[in-house]
Amino acid sequence: MEYDLVLEGRAVTPLGFRDLQIGVSDGRIARMKRQGLRGARRISARSCVIFPGFIDTHVHLRSPGWENKEDYATGTAAAAHGGVTTVFDMPNNPSPATVPRVLEAKARLAAAQALIDVKFLGGVGRSLADVARIRRMVVGYKIYLAETTGNLLVPPERLRSSLAAVGRTGMPASVHCEDQSTLDRMKRVLAGEDRPDLHADLRPPRAEVESVKTVLEARGNTKTNVCHVSTAGALRLVSQHRKSGGVACEVALHHLFFSRKQMFASELLRMNPPLRGEDDRKAMVRGLRTGAIDFLVTDHAPHTLEEKRERAACGVPGLDNYSNLVSWLVTGHRFGLETIAAVCSGNPASFFGLQDRGAISVGRRADFTVLDLKSPERASSESVRSKCGWTPYEGFEFPGRARWTIFGGESVLDDFELSV
């Protein structure tokens, strides 16, 4: 039998790290064998590591409404460049994704423009009846407990009912955990101060810790993902609640790589939650390694440089550099390849119910991230595919990068080059 594609190399599979040929037909993994498979096309990746396609559960692709910063074409090109085959688009657009017509518009745009798979998180707004109405259009829901881009703030008195509404759908809630009352108080206390790291004090660690505690106590039986955890205290709370089941958390690339001190060197490193001290940063790396953190995400927030410099917009892009940071974890921090496969693919697929992906096994989607750990890359704004045109990792040299990003059996990144 001749397959559409035969991908050969060292692959991270549920049975371990194996030398394999992977036969692909009709966008699915049809057969796996040590040798002897024939294909209409063959990719030899024997100097690389083949992972199940990376899944980023937290990105902001800005369409519709803010296409000057990003759209589905440029955002998914950045994702493919970074080795990501599935992204979850957040709901905080100018017209929040809380009702069917908005999600239908997003889905049409993504279908016409995207290079990879785009899934959607629905917003939880004022009308909880809308939560059930959009159930079949989303893979989960997003709840915001602090002011951020857009207008989807859920006040404390509506948290329990909002979580319950999501729980009735049987789908997960991803929650931005910062206590708004603490943020308001710090704004008053620190009024008039001006220093590069002030943003970190305006949104202190206790704002995250208190919010995570409140959410975990209020969630009932709702599956809950704590977004972009950044403090050791919040991570301890999540770990304490794991035994009850249905609790997960994610960490963003920037909270692993940067600490608060770097805010003195770059005016661009403002995000919510903010960068933390070195002890918290190390705790995030340790938690990702040990399984205390479930997902590795970008929280890709493509503001323009003008917005960052003149309006102090919060958030940084990251999709272009996803595989760079993975190579840094493997080479610089000795992360096991099975751990990377879990946090970048298997865990998010399982938690969000994407049973057709997340592992290299027969019958799954032929989504692969082929990581070359022997091709260093210096991050540069000139090489990013995101429309915003910059990277917070400018000038840093990483030990490796994605060489092939294969989506449904088709190479969208082919030997380091985007195929479109």
C-alpha positions in Angstrom: 0.0 0.0 0.0 1.2 3.5 -0.8 0.4 6.2 1.8 -0.1 9.9 1.0 2.8 10.7 3.3 5.5 8.7 5.1 7.1 10.6 8.0 10.1 8.9 9.4 12.2 9.7 12.4 12.3 9.5 16.2 8.8 10.0 17.5 7.3 10.6 21.0 4.4 8.1 21.1 2.2 6.7 23.9 4.6 3.6 23.9 7.7 5.8 24.3 10.4 7.4 22.2 10.7 5.3 19.1 12.3 5.2 15.7 9.3 5.0 13.3 7.9 5.4 9.9 4.4 6.9 10.1 2.1 6.3 7.2 -0.6 9.0 6.6 -3.8 8.6 4.6 -6.7 11.1 4.3 -5.2 13.3 7.0 -5.0 10.5 9.6 -2.3 8.3 10.9 -2.9 5.0 9.1 0.0 2.9 10.1 3.2 3.0 12.2 6.1 0.7 11.5 9.9 0.6 12.0 10.5 0.4 8.2 9.1 -0.7 4.9 6.3 1.9 4.4 5.9 3.5 0.9 4.5 6.9 0.3 3.7 9.4 -2.4 5.7 11.8 -0.4 8.4 11.1 2.2 9.8 13.4 4.9 13.0 12.1 6.6 13.3 13.8 10.0 15.8 11.4 11.5 17.9 14.3 12.9 14.8 15.8 14.7 12.1 14.8 17.2 8.6 14.2 16.0 5.9 15.3 18.5 2.1 15.2 18.2 1.1 18.6 16.9 1.4 21.3 19.6 -1.9 22.7 20.9 -2.0 26.3 22.3 -5.1 26.7 24.4 -4.7 30.5 24.9 -4.3 32.9 22.0 -5.9 36.2 20.9 -6.2 36.4 17.1 -8.1 39.7 17.2 -10.6 39.0 14.5 -13.1 40.5 13.9 -12.5 44.0 15.0 -8.8 44.5 15.5 -7.5 43.1 12.2 -4.8 45.9 12.2 -3.0 43.8 14.9 -3.7 40.3 13.8 -6.1 38.2 11.7 -6.6 34.5 11.2 -4.2 34.3 8.2 -1.3 36.0 10.0 -2.0 34.6 13.4 -2.1 31.0 12.2 1.0 31.6 10.0 2.8 32.6 13.2 1.4 29.5 14.9 2.7 27.2 12.1 6.0 29.0 12.2 6.2 28.1 15.9 5.2 24.5 15.5 1.5 24.8 16.6 -1.2 22.9 14.8 -4.3 23.9 16.9 -5.1 27.1 18.7 -7.9 28.2 21.0 -9.0 31.8 20.2 -10.2 33.9 23.1 -13.6 35.7 23.1 -12.6 39.3 24.1 -13.0 41.0 20.8 -14.8 44.4 20.3 -18.0 42.4 19.9 -17.5 39.7 22.6 -17.9 36.1 21.5 -20.8 35.4 23.8 -23.6 34.9 21.2 -24.0 32.7 18.1 -23.8 35.5 15.5 -20.3 36.6 16.7 -19.0 33.0 16.9 -20.4 32.3 13.4 -18.6 35.3 12.0 -15.3 34.2 13.7 -15.8 30.7 12.3 -16.3 32.0 8.8 -13.2 34.1 8.9 -11.1 31.3 10.3 -12.4 28.8 7.7 -11.4 31.2 4.9 -8.0 32.3 6.3 -6.5 29.8 8.8 -3.6 27.6 8.0 -4.2 25.3 11.0 -7.1 24.4 13.2 -8.8 27.2 15.2 -11.1 26.3 18.1 -13.0 28.9 20.1 -13.6 29.7 23.7 -16.9 31.4 24.3 -17.2 34.4 26.6 -19.4 34.4 29.7 -21.2 37.7 29.6 -24.3 39.2 31.3 -26.8 36.7 29.9 -26.0 33.3 31.3 -28.7 31.9 28.9 -26.2 32.5 26.1 -23.8 30.0 27.6 -26.0 27.1 26.5 -26.8 28.7 23.2 -23.2 28.6 22.0 -22.3 25.2 23.4 -21.8 23.5 20.0 -19.7 26.3 18.7 -17.0 26.2 21.3 -14.6 23.8 23.1 -14.9 25.7 26.4 -15.6 29.1 28.0 -13.5 32.0 29.3 -14.3 33.9 32.5 -12.5 37.1 33.3 -12.3 38.2 36.9 -10.2 41.3 36.3 -10.2 44.2 33.9 -8.4 43.3 30.7 -8.6 43.9 26.9 -12.3 43.9 26.0 -15.4 44.1 28.2 -16.1 40.7 29.7 -15.5 41.3 33.5 -17.5 38.9 35.7 -18.1 40.6 39.1 -17.6 38.5 42.3 -21.4 38.2 43.0 -21.9 36.4 39.6 -18.9 34.1 39.7 -20.6 31.1 41.2 -23.6 31.3 38.9 -21.3 31.8 35.9 -19.3 28.7 36.7 -22.4 26.7 37.3 -23.8 27.8 33.9 -20.6 26.5 32.2 -20.7 23.3 34.3 -24.2 22.5 33.0 -22.8 22.4 29.4 -20.3 19.7 30.5 -17.4 21.8 29.1 -14.5 23.4 30.9 -14.1 27.0 32.1 -10.8 28.7 31.7 -10.6 31.5 34.2 -8.4 34.7 34.3 -7.7 34.8 38.0 -6.9 38.2 39.4 -8.9 39.8 42.2 -10.2 43.1 41.0 -10.7 44.6 44.4 -7.0 44.1 45.1 -6.1 45.8 41.8 -8.3 48.7 42.6 -6.8 49.1 46.1 -3.2 49.0 44.7 -4.1 51.6 42.1 -5.0 54.0 44.9 -2.0 53.1 47.1 0.5 53.5 44.3 -1.0 56.6 42.7 1.7 59.0 41.5 4.5 56.4 41.4 6.4 56.0 38.1 9.0 53.3 37.6 9.5 50.5 35.0 8.3 47.7 37.2 5.4 49.5 38.7 2.9 47.3 36.8 4.1 44.3 38.8 3.1 46.0 42.1 -0.2 47.2 40.7 -1.2 43.6 40.1 0.6 41.8 43.0 0.9 38.1 43.6 -1.8 38.1 46.3 -4.3 39.3 43.7 -3.8 36.1 41.8 -3.6 33.9 44.8 -6.8 35.2 46.3 -8.7 34.9 43.0 -7.5 31.3 42.5 -8.7 30.4 46.0 -12.1 32.0 45.3 -12.5 30.2 42.0 -11.5 26.8 43.3 -13.9 27.1 46.2 -16.8 28.3 43.9 -16.4 25.9 41.0 -18.5 23.0 42.2 -18.3 20.2 39.7 -17.3 22.5 36.8 -14.0 21.5 35.0 -11.8 24.5 35.6 -8.5 25.6 34.0 -6.6 28.4 35.8 -5.2 30.6 33.1 -1.6 31.8 32.9 -0.6 30.9 36.5 2.4 33.0 37.5 2.9 32.6 41.3 4.1 29.7 43.5 1.2 30.4 45.9 -1.5 30.0 43.2 0.2 26.8 42.0 0.1 25.4 45.5 -3.6 26.0 45.6 -4.2 24.3 42.3 -2.2 21.3 43.5 -4.2 21.0 46.7 -7.5 20.8 44.7 -6.3 18.3 42.1 -7.5 15.3 44.2 -11.1 16.4 43.6 -10.6 16.1 39.9 -11.4 18.5 37.0 -8.8 21.1 37.9 -5.9 22.1 35.6 -3.7 25.1 35.0 -1.5 26.6 32.3 1.7 28.7 32.2 2.6 31.2 29.5 6.0 31.2 27.8 6.9 34.6 29.1 6.3 33.7 32.8 8.9 30.8 32.3 11.5 32.9 30.5 11.4 36.4 32.0 11.3 37.7 35.5 10.3 41.1 36.9 13.9 42.5 36.7 13.7 42.4 32.9 11.0 45.1 33.0 13.8 47.6 33.7 15.4 46.8 30.3 12.3 46.6 28.1 9.2 48.8 28.1 7.4 46.1 26.1 7.2 43.5 28.9 3.9 44.4 30.4 1.2 41.8 30.6 -1.6 40.5 32.9 -0.7 38.9 35.2 2.6 40.7 35.2 6.1 39.2 35.4 7.0 38.0 38.8 10.2 37.6 40.9 12.8 35.0 40.1 11.6 32.6 42.8 8.1 32.5 41.2 9.7 32.1 37.7 11.7 29.1 38.9 8.6 27.7 40.5 6.8 27.8 37.2 9.6 26.0 35.4 9.6 23.4 38.2 5.8 23.0 38.1 5.8 22.4 34.4 8.5 19.8 34.7 6.8 17.9 37.6 3.3 17.9 36.2 1.9 20.5 38.6 1.2 22.6 35.5 -0.8 21.0 32.7 -0.5 23.2 29.6 2.1 25.3 27.9 0.6 28.4 26.3 1.6 31.7 24.7 -1.3 34.0 25.7 -0.4 35.4 22.3 -1.5 39.1 22.5 -0.4 40.9 19.3 -0.5 44.6 20.2 1.2 47.0 17.9 4.5 48.6 19.0 2.7 51.9 19.0 0.1 50.6 21.5 2.8 49.1 23.7 4.9 52.3 23.8 2.3 55.0 23.7 -0.7 53.4 25.5 1.1 50.9 27.7 -1.0 48.0 26.3 -0.6 44.8 28.2 0.3 41.5 26.6 3.0 40.2 24.3 3.0 38.0 21.1 4.4 34.5 21.4 3.2 32.1 18.7 6.2 32.5 16.4 8.5 31.5 19.2 6.6 28.5 20.7 9.0 25.9 19.4 12.0 28.1 20.4 10.9 28.0 24.0 10.2 24.3 23.9 13.8 23.8 22.6 15.1 25.9 25.5 13.2 23.7 28.0 14.5 20.5 26.5 18.1 21.6 26.0 18.6 24.2 28.8 16.4 22.6 31.5 16.5 19.0 30.5 12.8 18.5 30.2 11.9 14.9 29.1 10.4 14.6 25.7 7.4 12.8 27.1 6.8 15.8 29.4 6.9 18.1 26.4 4.4 15.9 24.5 2.1 16.0 27.5 2.0 19.7 28.2 2.1 20.8 24.6 -0.4 18.3 23.2 -1.7 15.4 25.2 -3.0 17.2 28.3 -4.9 19.9 26.4 -6.4 17.4 24.0 -7.6 15.3 26.9 -8.9 18.1 29.1 -10.8 19.8 26.4 -12.2 16.6 24.8 -10.3 16.7 21.5 -10.0 12.9 21.2 -8.9 13.0 17.5 -5.5 14.6 18.4 -2.9 14.9 21.1 -0.9 11.6 20.5 0.9 9.8 17.7 -1.2 6.7 17.3 -3.2 5.1 14.6 -6.5 6.8 13.8 -5.5 10.2 15.2 -5.2 13.3 13.1 -1.9 13.5 11.2 -0.8 16.6 13.1 2.9 16.7 13.9 5.5 19.2 15.2 8.9 18.2 14.0 11.5 19.9 16.3 15.1 20.4 15.2 17.2 20.7 18.4 20.4 21.2 16.4 19.3 24.3 14.4 19.8 27.3 16.7 17.8 30.4 15.9 18.1 34.0 17.1 14.7 35.5 17.7 14.2 38.5 15.5 11.2 40.8 14.7 12.2 40.4 11.0 11.4 36.7 11.1 8.0 36.8 12.8 4.8 36.0 10.9 2.5 37.8 13.3 1.0 40.9 11.8 2.1 42.9 14.9 5.7 42.5 13.7 7.7 42.1 16.9 8.8 39.6 19.5 9.5 40.0 23.2 12.4 37.5 22.7 14.3 39.8 20.3 18.0 39.0 20.3 17.8 35.8 22.4 19.4 32.7 20.7 17.5 29.5 21.2 18.9 26.0 20.7 16.2 24.8 18.2 13.0 25.4 16.3 10.3 23.8 14.4 11.5 22.3 11.1 8.2 20.9 9.9 4.7 21.7 11.1 2.3 19.1 9.6 -1.4 19.7 9.8 -3.8 17.0 8.6 -0.9 15.4 6.7 0.0 18.6 4.9 3.2 20.5 5.6 2.3 24.1 6.4 5.9 24.6 7.6 8.2 22.7 5.3 11.9 22.5 6.1 11.7 25.8 8.0 9.7 27.5 5.3 6.0 28.4 5.4 4.3 26.7 2.4 2.1 29.8 1.7 
